[in-house]
Amino acid sequence: MKRKVKKRVVKKSDNPMYMRVENPKALEKRILGSAISTVNLLKRFDNFAEIRKKKVVSLGELRKSVNGIQKEVSSFKRGLPKVSDEDVVEAKVDVSNLGSIDKELIEIESRLKDL
């Protein structure tokens, strides 16, 4: 025997101001869930905007620091005495106090200079 299925018929009223809502609790839960996710997105956006402002401030400070360092380096270079190639003397390293790896490194460097 087949059971008869009742069909729900929603009547449209003449007054469009009011409308019947099927399962209002579920609809309310979905709306509140959407509101919560929207608020979370707004929080994330505000956090992102705050981080962006801090980044701009930090980059400005970095530029000021780099410019100051460049000025200091240029004044340091101006303060160095002028040295010609004739005045440069190669330093000899005392090999007796170095380890075996350092000795090999010095030998390789000396052979490289001879080439």
C-alpha positions as CSV (number, residue, x, y, z in Angstrom):
1,M,0.0,0.0,0.0
2,K,1.3,3.4,-0.9
3,R,1.0,6.1,1.5
4,K,-0.4,9.4,0.4
5,V,2.1,12.3,0.6
6,K,0.6,15.6,1.6
7,K,1.8,18.5,-0.3
8,R,2.3,21.8,1.5
9,V,0.8,24.7,-0.2
10,V,1.9,28.1,0.8
11,K,-0.8,30.6,0.1
12,K,0.3,34.0,-1.1
13,S,-1.4,36.6,0.8
14,D,-2.7,39.9,-0.6
15,N,-0.5,41.8,1.9
16,P,3.1,41.5,0.7
17,M,4.4,42.8,4.1
18,Y,4.1,39.5,5.8
19,M,5.3,36.1,4.7
20,R,5.4,32.8,6.4
21,V,8.9,31.4,7.0
22,E,9.4,27.7,7.0
23,N,11.7,26.4,9.8
24,P,12.5,29.9,11.3
25,K,15.0,28.5,13.8
26,A,17.3,27.0,11.1
27,L,17.1,30.3,9.2
28,E,17.9,32.3,12.3
29,K,21.0,30.0,12.9
30,R,22.2,30.5,9.3
31,I,21.8,34.3,9.5
32,L,23.6,34.4,12.8
33,G,26.4,32.2,11.5
34,S,26.8,34.5,8.5
35,A,26.9,37.5,10.9
36,I,29.7,35.8,12.9
37,S,31.7,35.0,9.8
38,T,31.3,38.6,8.6
39,V,32.5,40.0,12.0
40,N,35.5,37.6,11.9
41,L,36.3,38.8,8.4
42,L,36.1,42.5,9.5
43,K,38.5,41.7,12.4
44,R,41.0,40.1,10.0
45,F,40.7,43.1,7.7
46,D,41.3,45.5,10.5
47,N,44.3,43.5,11.6
48,F,45.6,43.5,8.1
49,A,45.2,47.3,7.8
50,E,47.0,47.7,11.1
51,I,49.9,45.5,10.0
52,R,50.1,47.5,6.8
53,K,50.4,50.8,8.7
54,K,53.2,49.3,10.9
55,K,55.0,48.1,7.8
56,V,54.9,51.6,6.3
57,V,56.3,53.1,9.5
58,S,59.0,50.4,9.8
59,L,60.1,50.9,6.2
60,G,60.3,54.7,6.8
61,E,62.5,54.0,9.8
62,L,64.6,51.6,7.8
63,R,65.1,54.1,5.0
64,K,66.2,56.7,7.5
65,S,68.7,54.3,9.1
66,V,70.1,53.2,5.7
67,N,70.5,56.9,4.6
68,G,72.3,57.6,7.9
69,I,74.6,54.6,7.4
70,Q,75.4,55.6,3.9
71,K,76.3,59.1,5.1
72,E,78.5,57.7,7.8
73,V,80.3,55.3,5.4
74,S,80.9,58.1,2.9
75,S,82.4,60.4,5.6
76,F,84.5,57.4,6.8
77,K,85.8,56.9,3.3
78,R,86.7,60.6,3.0
79,G,88.6,60.4,6.3
80,L,90.8,57.5,5.1
81,P,94.2,58.4,3.9
82,K,95.0,58.0,0.2
83,V,97.2,54.9,-0.4
84,S,98.9,54.1,-3.7
85,D,99.6,50.6,-5.0
86,E,103.3,51.0,-4.2
87,D,102.6,51.5,-0.5
88,V,100.6,48.2,-0.1
89,V,102.7,45.5,1.6
90,E,101.6,41.9,1.7
91,A,101.4,40.5,5.2
92,K,103.2,37.3,5.9
93,V,101.4,34.9,8.1
94,D,103.2,32.9,10.8
95,V,102.4,29.4,9.7
96,S,103.7,27.6,12.7
97,N,100.7,28.4,14.9
98,L,98.0,27.5,12.5
99,G,96.2,24.2,12.1
100,S,96.6,21.8,9.2
101,I,93.5,23.1,7.4
102,D,94.6,26.7,7.7
103,K,98.1,25.7,6.4
104,E,96.5,24.0,3.3
105,L,94.4,27.1,2.7
106,I,97.5,29.4,2.8
107,E,99.3,27.1,0.4
108,I,96.4,27.1,-2.0
109,E,96.2,30.9,-1.8
110,S,99.9,31.3,-2.5
111,R,99.7,29.0,-5.5
112,L,96.8,31.0,-6.8
113,K,98.7,34.2,-6.5
114,D,101.6,32.7,-8.4
115,L,99.4,31.8,-11.4
